[in-house]
Amino acid sequence: MAAPIVYGPPISTYVRTVRLTLEEKPASYEFVDVSMLKGEHKEPSHLARCPFGRVPAFNDNGFELYETGAITRYINQSIPGQDLQPIEAQPRARMNQIIGIIDSYAYPNMITRIVIQRLVHPMLGAPVDEAVIKDGIPTAELCLKEFERLMANGKYLVGDRVTLADLFLVPVYHYLALTPEGQDLLKPRARIRAWWDLMKDRNSVVTTVPKFG
């Protein structure tokens, strides 16, 4: 059988989450770059994979998926290897809760409001809107506080082993820490920084680091 295919730009946080999931199983896969900067995500070939023009898209021997949550859970269930979801109901619910926080609150504020303004706009020669950055800081700070609170006594976000929740947060944390605002937000968050120290040297994380800038 052919290896599954991941479509999307390597700089995308959600594309990286899918790749992290495959690397953690571990599983072979094909990676096809879809440049959003060139508008390739809006071309007919990609719209056939995802009619909303979003990334990532995924194909496993003709079974096509989009939406990162669906893709990562499918990979975890369908591909042999380590289980990246807790079996018990409460830890699994906690994992899903943290992923929901990342999707609904962390990504829009940490990435859209802070990282894109602070890092991406200068790359594109676009103006930086300091008001947008400022608007994202309070919710970004709240997310970090909640991640630490919900971790309880575990080394990782859900207990003492890696789950999908960790793989959703890794790409967001990576970019946030590149900004001065992110560095300030992370200074008092010793537990989440300790979590990053555990994650950053994992083979999956090292091999999926995007070239940014």
C-alpha positions as CSV (number, residue, x, y, z in Angstrom):
1,M,0.0,0.0,0.0
2,A,1.1,3.5,-0.7
3,A,2.1,5.8,2.1
4,P,-0.4,8.4,3.2
5,I,0.0,11.9,1.8
6,V,-0.1,15.2,3.8
7,Y,-0.8,18.3,1.8
8,G,0.1,21.8,3.0
9,P,2.9,24.3,3.7
10,P,5.5,23.2,6.2
11,I,5.2,26.5,8.0
12,S,1.5,25.8,8.9
13,T,1.0,24.9,12.6
14,Y,-1.8,22.5,11.8
15,V,0.1,20.8,8.9
16,R,3.0,20.3,11.4
17,T,0.6,18.8,13.9
18,V,-0.4,16.1,11.4
19,R,3.2,15.5,10.5
20,L,4.1,15.2,14.3
21,T,1.3,12.6,14.7
22,L,2.7,10.5,11.9
23,E,6.3,10.9,13.2
24,E,5.2,9.8,16.7
25,K,3.5,6.6,15.6
26,P,6.0,6.4,13.7
27,A,4.8,6.0,10.1
28,S,6.1,6.7,6.7
29,Y,4.3,9.4,4.7
30,E,4.6,11.6,1.7
31,F,4.6,15.3,2.2
32,V,3.4,17.6,-0.6
33,D,4.0,21.4,-0.1
34,V,1.0,23.6,-1.0
35,S,2.2,27.2,-0.9
36,M,-0.4,29.5,0.6
37,L,1.9,32.5,-0.2
38,K,1.6,31.5,-3.9
39,G,-2.2,30.9,-3.6
40,E,-1.9,27.2,-4.3
41,H,-4.4,26.4,-1.6
42,K,-7.1,28.1,-3.8
43,E,-6.2,26.3,-7.0
44,P,-8.6,23.7,-8.3
45,S,-6.2,20.8,-7.5
46,H,-6.3,21.7,-3.8
47,L,-9.9,22.7,-3.7
48,A,-10.7,19.2,-4.8
49,R,-9.0,18.0,-1.6
50,C,-10.6,20.7,0.7
51,P,-13.3,22.9,-0.9
52,F,-12.7,25.5,1.9
53,G,-9.2,26.1,0.6
54,R,-7.6,25.2,4.0
55,V,-4.7,23.1,5.0
56,P,-3.8,20.4,5.9
57,A,-5.5,17.9,3.6
58,F,-4.8,14.1,3.8
59,N,-5.1,11.1,1.6
60,D,-4.7,7.5,2.8
61,N,-4.9,5.2,-0.3
62,G,-7.9,7.1,-1.6
63,F,-9.5,7.9,1.7
64,E,-9.5,11.7,1.8
65,L,-9.8,13.9,4.9
66,Y,-9.4,17.5,5.9
67,E,-9.6,19.1,9.4
68,T,-6.7,18.5,11.6
69,G,-8.7,16.9,14.5
70,A,-10.2,14.3,12.2
71,I,-6.9,13.6,10.4
72,T,-4.9,13.1,13.6
73,R,-7.5,10.9,15.3
74,Y,-7.8,8.8,12.1
75,I,-4.0,8.4,12.0
76,N,-3.9,7.4,15.6
77,Q,-6.6,4.8,15.2
78,S,-5.7,3.4,11.8
79,I,-1.9,3.3,11.8
80,P,-0.1,0.8,14.1
81,G,2.2,2.3,16.7
82,Q,2.0,4.1,20.0
83,D,-1.5,5.2,21.1
84,L,-1.7,9.0,21.2
85,Q,-5.0,9.2,22.9
86,P,-5.7,8.1,26.5
87,I,-8.0,5.1,26.9
88,E,-9.8,6.3,30.0
89,A,-12.7,8.7,29.6
90,Q,-11.5,11.6,31.9
91,P,-7.9,11.9,30.5
92,R,-9.3,11.6,26.9
93,A,-11.8,14.4,27.7
94,R,-9.0,16.5,29.1
95,M,-7.0,16.0,25.9
96,N,-9.9,17.0,23.8
97,Q,-10.5,20.0,26.1
98,I,-6.9,21.2,25.6
99,I,-7.1,20.8,21.9
100,G,-10.4,22.8,21.9
101,I,-8.6,25.6,23.8
102,I,-5.8,25.6,21.3
103,D,-8.3,25.8,18.4
104,S,-10.7,28.3,19.8
105,Y,-8.4,30.6,21.9
106,A,-4.7,29.9,21.6
107,Y,-4.3,29.8,17.9
108,P,-6.5,32.9,17.2
109,N,-4.5,35.0,19.7
110,M,-1.0,33.5,19.8
111,I,-0.8,32.9,16.0
112,T,-3.3,35.2,14.3
113,R,-2.9,38.2,16.5
114,I,0.7,38.0,17.8
115,V,2.8,35.8,15.5
116,I,1.4,36.8,12.2
117,Q,1.6,40.5,13.0
118,R,5.0,40.4,14.6
119,L,6.8,37.9,12.4
120,V,4.9,37.3,9.1
121,H,3.9,40.9,8.3
122,P,7.5,42.2,8.3
123,M,8.5,39.3,6.0
124,L,5.8,40.3,3.6
125,G,6.5,44.0,3.8
126,A,3.1,44.6,5.5
127,P,2.6,47.0,8.4
128,V,2.5,45.7,11.9
129,D,-0.7,46.6,13.8
130,E,0.4,46.9,17.4
131,A,-3.2,47.2,18.6
132,V,-4.0,43.8,17.2
133,I,-0.9,42.3,19.0
134,K,-2.0,44.0,22.3
135,D,-5.5,42.7,21.9
136,G,-4.2,39.1,21.7
137,I,-2.0,39.2,24.8
138,P,-4.6,38.8,27.5
139,T,-6.2,35.6,26.0
140,A,-2.8,34.2,25.1
141,E,-1.8,34.7,28.8
142,L,-5.0,33.0,30.0
143,C,-4.4,30.0,27.7
144,L,-0.9,29.5,29.1
145,K,-2.3,29.7,32.7
146,E,-5.0,27.2,31.8
147,F,-2.5,24.8,30.2
148,E,-0.5,24.8,33.4
149,R,-3.6,24.3,35.6
150,L,-5.0,21.5,33.5
151,M,-1.7,19.7,33.4
152,A,-2.1,18.9,37.2
153,N,0.9,16.9,38.2
154,G,1.8,15.4,34.8
155,K,5.0,15.9,32.8
156,Y,3.0,16.4,29.6
157,L,-0.3,18.2,29.0
158,V,-2.3,15.0,29.9
159,G,-0.4,12.8,32.3
160,D,3.0,11.3,31.8
161,R,3.0,10.4,28.1
162,V,2.6,12.3,24.9
163,T,-0.9,12.7,23.5
164,L,-2.4,14.6,20.6
165,A,-2.8,17.6,22.9
166,D,1.0,18.0,23.0
167,L,1.2,17.7,19.2
168,F,-1.3,20.5,18.8
169,L,0.5,22.8,21.1
170,V,4.1,22.2,19.9
171,P,3.8,24.3,16.7
172,V,1.9,27.1,18.4
173,Y,4.4,27.3,21.3
174,H,7.3,27.2,18.8
175,Y,6.2,30.3,17.0
176,L,5.0,32.2,20.0
177,A,8.4,31.8,21.7
178,L,10.0,33.6,18.7
179,T,8.2,36.8,19.5
180,P,9.1,39.3,22.2
181,E,5.5,39.2,23.5
182,G,5.7,35.4,23.7
183,Q,9.0,35.5,25.6
184,D,7.4,37.8,28.1
185,L,4.3,35.7,28.4
186,L,6.4,32.5,28.9
187,K,8.8,33.9,31.6
188,P,6.5,33.2,34.5
189,R,5.2,29.9,33.1
190,A,7.8,27.5,34.5
191,R,5.7,24.4,34.1
192,I,4.9,25.0,30.4
193,R,8.5,25.8,29.8
194,A,9.5,22.5,31.4
195,W,7.0,20.8,29.2
196,W,8.7,22.4,26.1
197,D,12.1,21.2,27.3
198,L,10.8,17.7,27.2
199,M,9.2,18.1,23.8
200,K,11.7,20.1,21.8
201,D,14.3,17.4,21.5
202,R,11.9,14.6,20.5
203,N,12.7,13.3,17.0
204,S,9.3,14.2,15.8
205,V,9.7,17.8,16.8
206,V,13.3,18.1,15.5
207,T,12.5,16.6,12.1
208,T,9.4,18.8,11.5
209,V,10.9,22.2,12.4
210,P,9.9,24.6,9.5
211,K,12.2,27.1,7.9
212,F,10.7,30.4,8.9
213,G,11.8,33.7,7.5
